[in-house]
Structure formats: C-alpha cells, structure tokens
Amino acid sequence: MLTYVGRRVLYAIPVVLVASFLLFWLVRTAYDPCVKLRNTREGATAVRRCQENLGLDQPIPVQYGKWLGNALQGDLGTSSRTNEQVADMLPPAMWNTVQLIFFGSVLSITLALFLGVFSAVRQYSVSDYTFTALAFIGIAMPPFFFGLLAQQFLAVGPKDWFHLNQPIFYIVGLHGPGQSGFNLDYLRHLVLPVLTLTVQSIASWSRFQRTSMLDVMSSDYIRTARAKGVPRRSVIWRHGARNALIPFVTVVALDTGALFGGLIITETIFSIPGMGRLFYDSLNTGDANVLVAWMIISAFFIILFNLIADLLYGLLDPRVRLT
C-alpha cells in the first residue's frame, strides 16, 4: 500500500507542474495588472514601467520559473486588488470553505447512500417512485434558486425558523482556525448554506448509488448468498452495498475534490468569505496572482481526491490489486 501511495504521489508531481504551468500561462495571457495604468497621464510609459517591475515583459516560461521558485518558499505574490500577500488571504478563505464542504459532504454521502440502497432494494415501489421524483426535482433545481427560496421561507419570511440573531447573509458562526465558538448559533447559521450545497449532491449521488446497487443485486454471488440462507440484511449491506460503493466512491471523490475550489454560488448568496467568493472577486478585478494560486489549489485537491478514491477501491473490493 505504501509503495502504491508513493508511486501515485510521484506520478502526481509532473501532473501538478504541467497543470500549474498551463493555468499560469492562461491567467497571465488573459489578465494584465498593468493595463489600468493606460488611462493615466504617462500612459504607455507607465504600463511599460509596471510590466518591467513585475517581470511581465519576460517570456512566460521565465515568469513561471520565478513564480514557482517563490511559491515553493511560500511567496505567492501580492494581490493587486487588496495589496495583501496571497499566502495570507488563502487560509481564512479555505477554512470557511472547508467547513461547508465537511458538513455538506457528511450529510450528502450519508443520505445519498441510504436513499440509493433503499430505492434499489424496493425497486418500483411507491417509496422508490417518490424518491426518484424528489431526486429529479433536486437535480433540476439550480442551487441559487434553492438558496433564495430557503432564505425567503426559512429565514427572512413571515417566520424565522432558525431564530438567527445576525443577518442570514453572513455566517457569524464561521470562526477562523484556532478559535472557539462551536455552539448552537454556529450550527443555525450553517443550516441554509449546507442545505443549498447538498440538494443536488444528494439527488445525483443517490441515483448513482441506486443504479450501481441494482447491478450488484442481480449478480450471481448475490443469488448464491440468498440461496445459502444468508440473512437479508447481510446480503444487502455486506455483500451488495459494499461492492456497489466502488462507482459511488469515484463520483463522490471527484465532486468533493472539485468543491475545494470554492462554492461560488452558495458563498455568494450567503456572503461567506470562502474560496468561491475569493475567486469571484478576483476574477472581476483581474487579480492574476490570486487566480493562479486559486486554480493550482483546486487542481491539487482534485488530484488528491483521485488518489483517495483509488486507495478506497482496495479497501472496498479485495479483487482490486493496487500493485
């Protein structure tokens, strides 16, 4: 197992380097932080001087090499929007996003797994049709629409179901690393953003698990287990659900890894200063250094969760040989 992990990590290094170079090239080509100086009195002279100071007059590979060398030392540059160090802006934003992803993923995985197995075991029943209809509604409903409906009917409508003592558009309970404050107010302010995040995930993942479970339940070894008199619960959960988890793990890992780039819609609706909100603000202002760092972090987590999915394959199915 350790050999496999080491090999996959070594394979991931060139992938991260290639991805970071492509992302760096795209951002540097699309955004010029000095372009705003064209409207000043000095005009082209000010732009040229700015580009020389920032090294933008050099070829892209040279710029990338310098940026990578600084990044390996923890220097990701300075934000052109706030004049802050990018390395100081990322941890608070990532912390807020991680909190949403943690609670959202736990809720989504738990409910999607249960609903998928339940629907597959009771195929074509009333409950199966009911969950299928609800899943289609959840898949078709855009997150921004559900988030606005949740705000209107559960928070700012005639009755405030969560008794929020702060505006719903700011999660007062999201604290920074090392700070305390995990209390009822914290949980109340997390409910609506987490619901908005999980509606489509639960709907799509449960349908995926149902399909996978139906394929497994029609397998020969399931019929053999039933013929041997294995208890129904063991057949469903020990023999059926465990093998049906392999494709489910793939979808969950890919989707969860992508979420670390930020929940742009959810964080914008609820004014959460996370990675998605940071990306949105930086994109609107052409903040190249923040955009490059954001994209590389997103690519890193996608690769990481692909590795996690591969490792889980071996734990769920002994037939998978990691060597």
HULIN-V206252 format. One record per residue. N is the residue number from 1. RES is the residue in one letter. PHI is phi as a letter, one per 20 degrees, with the letter a starting at -180 (999 if undefined). Layout:
n & res & phi
N & RES & PHI
N & RES & PHI
This chain:
n & res & phi
1 & M & 999
2 & L & f
3 & T & f
4 & Y & f
5 & V & f
6 & G & f
7 & R & f
8 & R & f
9 & V & f
10 & L & f
11 & Y & f
12 & A & f
13 & I & f
14 & P & f
15 & V & f
16 & V & f
17 & L & f
18 & V & f
19 & A & f
20 & S & f
21 & F & f
22 & L & f
23 & L & f
24 & F & f
25 & W & f
26 & L & f
27 & V & f
28 & R & f
29 & T & f
30 & A & e
31 & Y & c
32 & D & d
33 & P & f
34 & C & e
35 & V & f
36 & K & f
37 & L & e
38 & R & f
39 & N & e
40 & T & e
41 & R & f
42 & E & f
43 & G & m
44 & A & f
45 & T & f
46 & A & f
47 & V & f
48 & R & f
49 & R & f
50 & C & f
51 & Q & f
52 & E & f
53 & N & f
54 & L & e
55 & G & m
56 & L & f
57 & D & e
58 & Q & e
59 & P & g
60 & I & g
61 & P & g
62 & V & f
63 & Q & f
64 & Y & f
65 & G & f
66 & K & f
67 & W & f
68 & L & f
69 & G & f
70 & N & f
71 & A & f
72 & L & f
73 & Q & e
74 & G & n
75 & D & d
76 & L & e
77 & G & n
78 & T & d
79 & S & f
80 & S & f
81 & R & e
82 & T & d
83 & N & m
84 & E & e
85 & Q & f
86 & V & f
87 & A & f
88 & D & e
89 & M & e
90 & L & f
91 & P & g
92 & P & f
93 & A & f
94 & M & f
95 & W & f
96 & N & f
97 & T & f
98 & V & f
99 & Q & f
100 & L & f
101 & I & f
102 & F & f
103 & F & f
104 & G & f
105 & S & f
106 & V & f
107 & L & f
108 & S & f
109 & I & f
110 & T & f
111 & L & f
112 & A & f
113 & L & f
114 & F & f
115 & L & f
116 & G & f
117 & V & f
118 & F & f
119 & S & f
120 & A & f
121 & V & f
122 & R & d
123 & Q & g
124 & Y & m
125 & S & e
126 & V & f
127 & S & f
128 & D & f
129 & Y & f
130 & T & f
131 & F & f
132 & T & f
133 & A & f
134 & L & f
135 & A & f
136 & F & f
137 & I & f
138 & G & f
139 & I & f
140 & A & f
141 & M & e
142 & P & f
143 & P & g
144 & F & f
145 & F & f
146 & F & f
147 & G & f
148 & L & f
149 & L & f
150 & A & f
151 & Q & f
152 & Q & f
153 & F & e
154 & L & d
155 & A & c
156 & V & d
157 & G & e
158 & P & g
159 & K & c
160 & D & e
161 & W & f
162 & F & d
163 & H & l
164 & L & f
165 & N & e
166 & Q & c
167 & P & g
168 & I & f
169 & F & e
170 & Y & b
171 & I & e
172 & V & f
173 & G & e
174 & L & f
175 & H & d
176 & G & f
177 & P & g
178 & G & n
179 & Q & e
180 & S & e
181 & G & p
182 & F & f
183 & N & b
184 & L & f
185 & D & f
186 & Y & g
187 & L & f
188 & R & f
189 & H & f
190 & L & e
191 & V & g
192 & L & f
193 & P & f
194 & V & f
195 & L & f
196 & T & f
197 & L & f
198 & T & e
199 & V & g
200 & Q & f
201 & S & f
202 & I & f
203 & A & f
204 & S & f
205 & W & f
206 & S & f
207 & R & f
208 & F & f
209 & Q & f
210 & R & f
211 & T & f
212 & S & f
213 & M & f
214 & L & f
215 & D & f
216 & V & f
217 & M & f
218 & S & e
219 & S & f
220 & D & f
221 & Y & f
222 & I & f
223 & R & f
224 & T & f
225 & A & f
226 & R & f
227 & A & f
228 & K & e
229 & G & n
230 & V & f
231 & P & g
232 & R & g
233 & R & f
234 & S & f
235 & V & f
236 & I & f
237 & W & e
238 & R & e
239 & H & e
240 & G & e
241 & A & f
242 & R & f
243 & N & f
244 & A & f
245 & L & f
246 & I & f
247 & P & f
248 & F & f
249 & V & f
250 & T & f
251 & V & f
252 & V & f
253 & A & f
254 & L & f
255 & D & f
256 & T & f
257 & G & g
258 & A & f
259 & L & f
260 & F & f
261 & G & f
262 & G & p
263 & L & d
264 & I & g
265 & I & f
266 & T & f
267 & E & f
268 & T & f
269 & I & f
270 & F & e
271 & S & l
272 & I & e
273 & P & f
274 & G & d
275 & M & f
276 & G & f
277 & R & f
278 & L & f
279 & F & f
280 & Y & f
281 & D & f
282 & S & f
283 & L & f
284 & N & f
285 & T & d
286 & G & m
287 & D & f
288 & A & f
289 & N & f
290 & V & f
291 & L & f
292 & V & f
293 & A & f
294 & W & f
295 & M & f
296 & I & f
297 & I & f
298 & S & f
299 & A & f
300 & F & f
301 & F & f
302 & I & f
303 & I & f
304 & L & f
305 & F & f
306 & N & f
307 & L & f
308 & I & f
309 & A & f
310 & D & f
311 & L & f
312 & L & f
313 & Y & g
314 & G & f
315 & L & f
316 & L & e
317 & D & c
318 & P & f
319 & R & f
320 & V & f
321 & R & d
322 & L & f
323 & T & e
